[in-house]
Amino acid sequence: MSDTKYTIGIDYGTLSGRALLVRVSDGCEIGSAVLDYPHAVMDEYLDTGDGKIKLPPDWALEHPRDFLDVLSTTVPKVLAENNVSAEDVIGVGIDFTACTILPTYADGTPLCFTEKFRRNPHAYTILWKHHAAQPYATRMNELAVERGEKWLGCYGGKVSSEWLFPKVWQILSEAPEVYTEADTFIEAGDWVIWQLTGEKTRNTCALGYKSNYTDEGFPTADFLRALDPRLENIVAEKLTGTIVPIGSPAGYISEKGAELTGLKPGTPIAACVIDAHAAVPAAKVASPGKMLAIMGTSTCHMLVSSSNRPVPGICGIVKDGMIPGTYGFEAGQVCVGDHFAWLAENLAPAEYKKAAEEAGQPLLPFMIAKAAEQKPGEGGILALDWWNGNRSVLADSDLSGLFIGMSLNTKAEELLRALIEATAFGTRMIVENYRENGVAVDEFYACGGIAVKDPFTMQVYADILGMDVKVTDAKQGPALGSAIYGALAAGKKGGGYDSIDEASAVMGKEPAAVYHPIAENKAVYDKLYAEYKLLHDYFGRGGNDVMKRLRSIKNDVHFGK
C-alpha cells in the first residue's frame, strides 16, 4: 500500500473493452489494458458456439460473456503491469455504449446463457446500432405526436430505433417467449455493475437519453397501453432497479466482483455513464457553448447548458445527464469511422493493399494519406454519410448512403475523401441546427481515436465548420471520464473529490492540438456544403423516399415475400 491513489475507468466500446489506470492527484494515465470482444459484433450471424444462425437485415448483437471477460482480463492486467496494488484503487467508473440492452432473469443471469434461449437471437445483448426496431420506433413517434406527449420535446421530436422501448417492443412482438421469460431488461453497463456489486441499479444518464425517462418518469402506463396492451405494466414489472445519478456510487465491489477483477471488496463503483458522455469531464468542456465531438466508429456531439431549450432533431436533453447541475444536450452521427473502414475493406484496389502491406502500414491510414493529396472539390464527389442511417438531425434509421459525381476517372481515395467530408458536413448540420434554435455553439472540441490519430480529418472538420477544432489530450476520453467519476464516487473522505468541477479540473486534460480553418479551403467547402444540404433535405425530408423503397424491396427479398 502506498500514498499514491488511483482510480480505474472501464470503457466498453463497440468492439473492445479497456481498463485505464489513472492517478487521482493529477489525472495521469498510468497504463491501460484492452480486450477485443471474442464474439465481436454479430450482425450477419449469431454465433452460438456450435453453429451460426443467419440474422435479418439491420441486426447487431453482442454476447454478454465478452463483458465479463473484459473485467477478468483487463483489470488484473493493468494492475500487474503497472505494479499497483488493489489496496491503492479508491474507486471505479464504468462507461458503456447505449442503448445496449439485454434480457435477464431476476438474479441477473442473461437468458442467452441458458440452453433454452442460447439459439434465440432476441435473448442476446442488443447493441446500440441494432436498427431493426425502426418500425416500432416509427409507430411510437406517431402515437406520441397524436397524443401530444410532453416528453417527446426532450428528444428533438423523435424516438430513435436505437432506444430501449422500440427494441423491447420488437422482442415482445417477434419473440414473446423471450419477453415473457425475462424478469428485467437492462442496459449492459448497469448489468456489468450488477455483476460486480450484487445491486441492480439504473443510471440516470442512459435512462434519460435512451429510455425516455424525464422529470416525470417513464412514459405513462396509459401511453404504453395505447402502444401495445402487453406493454402497459412493463415499467413496474421489467424496468425495476434503484435509480442512481451519475457521479454517485452505484454500489461497492462484492466478494464475487473482487474474485472476478482482483479489486478490493468494498471499493466504490460509480453509476454507469454512456461512453461518449463520460468524455465530457475528461475534456474539461463543462461550460455552455463548448461542443465536444467524441469521434470513433460513430460520433456523439455533447453540449451543456444552464437551461432547457427544445431543439428538433437532437437525441436528448437530460438534466444532470453529463455534468451534475446542468442540462446535457446530445446529438450524433451513427456512422463515421465505420464507413471509412468499410470503404478501405471493400473498395481499395489490390495495388493499394499491396503497397500498404509493403510499407508496413494499415490500409486505412494509407488511403487517408492519398486522399489528403487532393484539394477540396478536386474529385467532384459528394456523399451523404448515412451508411447506417441518420441519428441527427433527421433521426431516421431507414436512410442509407449516397455518392454522387462519380466518373470513370474516380479513384477510391476520392470516395474516401468525400465520406470524410460528408461526416464533417453532417456535423455542421448539427451545429447550425443548434444555433438556429437558440443554443450557442462557440467552441468545438474533439476526442477519440479519429481526433487523436488523424490530423487530415481534423483539418477537414476545421475547414468545413469554419471553427478552430481543439483536440483534447485525453487519449482515451471515455475511460478517463469514467475514472474521474470513480474518484467522485469515492468522495474526498475516500481519497477522491466531492464535486465534478474539482475532479474535472484536476484530472481532465487540456487541448493538445488546435486546427485552424484555412480560408481558401473553407470557401470551396461552403459551396459543397450548400449542395450537401440540398441532397440532405431532398432524400432525408421526404422529397424522394427512394432509399426507403429500396430498403423495403431488400427486406422483401430477404424474407421471401
C-alpha positions, 0 to 999 in steps of 0.5 A: 500500500502506498500514498499514491491513489488511483482510480480505474475507468472501464470503457466498453466500446463497440468492439473492445473493452479497456481498463485505464489506470489513472492517478487521482492527484493529477489525472495521469494515465498510468497504463491501460489494458484492452480486450477485443470482444471474442464474439465481436459484433454479430450482425450477419450471424449469431454465433452460438458456439456450435453453429451460426444462425443467419440474422435479418437485415439491420441486426447487431448483437453482442454476447454478454460473456465478452463483458465479463471477460473484459473485467477478468482480463483487463483489470488484473492486467493493468494492475500487474503491469503497472505494479499497483496494488488493489489496496491503492484503487479508491474507486471505479467508473464504468462507461458503456455504449447505449442503448445496449440492452439485454434480457435477464432473469431476476438474479441477473443471469442473461437468458442467452446463457441458458440452453433454452434461449442460447439459439434465440437471437432476441435473448442476446445483448442488443447493441446500440446500432441494432436498427431493426426496431425502426418500425416500432420506433416509427409507430411510437413517434406517431402515437406520441405526436397524436397524443401530444406527449410532453416528453417527446420535446426532450428528444428533438421530436423523435424516438430513435430505433436505437432506444430501449422501448422500440427494441423491447417492443420488437422482442415482445412482438417477434419473440414473446417467449423471450419477453415473457421469460425475462424478469428485467431488461437492462442496459449492459453497463448497469448489468456489468455493475450488477455483476460486480456489486450484487445491486441492480441499479439504473443510471440516470444518464442512459435512462434519460437519453435512451429510455425516455425517462424525464422529470416525470418518469417513464412514459405513462402506463396509459401511453404504453397501453395505447402502444401495445396492451402487453406493454402497459405494466412493463415499467413496474414489472421489467424496468425495476432497479434503484435509480442512481445519478451519475457521479454517485456510487452505484454500489461497492465491489462484492466478494464475487466482483473482487474474485472476478477483477482482483479489486478490493471488496468494498471499493466504490463503483460509480453509476454507469455513464454512456461512453461518449458522455463520460468524455465530457469531464475528461475534456474539461468542456463543462461550460455552455457553448463548448461542443465536444465531438467524441469521434470513433466508429460513430460520433456523439456531439455533447453540449451543456447548458444552464437551461432547457431549450427544445431543439428538433432533431437532437437525441436528448436533453437530460438534466444532470445527464453529463455534468451534475447541475446542468442540462446535457444536450446530445446529438450524433452521427451513427456512422463515421469511422465505420464507413471509412473502414468499410470503404478501405475493406471493400473498395481499395484496389489490390495495388493499394493493399499491396503497397500498404502491406509493403510499407508496413502500414494499415490500409486505412491510414494509407488511403487517408494519406492519398486522399489528403493529396487532393484539394477540396472539390478536386474529385467532384464527389459528394456523399451523404454519410448515412451508411447506417442511417441518420441519428441527427438531425433527421433521426431516421434509421431507414436512410442509407448512403449516397455518392454522387459525381462519380466518373470513370476517372474516380479513384477510391481515395476520392470516395474516401475523401468525400465520406470524410467530408460528408461526416464533417458536413453532417456535423455542421448540420448539427451545429447550425441546427443548434444555433438556429434554435437558440443554443450557442455553439462557440467552441468545438472540441474533439476526442477519440481515436479519429481526433487523436490519430488523424490530423487530415480529418481534423483539418477537414472538420476545421475547414468545413465548420469554419471553427478552430477544432481543439483536440483534447489530450485525453487519449482515451476520453471515455475511460478517463471520464469514467475514472474521474467519476470513480474518484467522485464516487469515492468522495474526498473522505475516500481519497477522491473529490466531492464535486465534478468541477474539482475532479474535472479540473484536476484530472481532465486534460487540456487541448493538445492540438488546435486546427485552424480553418484555412480560408481558401479551403473553407470557401470551396467547402461552403459551396459543397456544403450548400449542395450537401444540404440540398441532397440532405433535405431532398432524400432525408425530408421526404422529397424522394423516399427512394432509399426507403423503397429500396430498403423495403424491396431488400427486406422483401427479398430477404424474407421471401415475400 
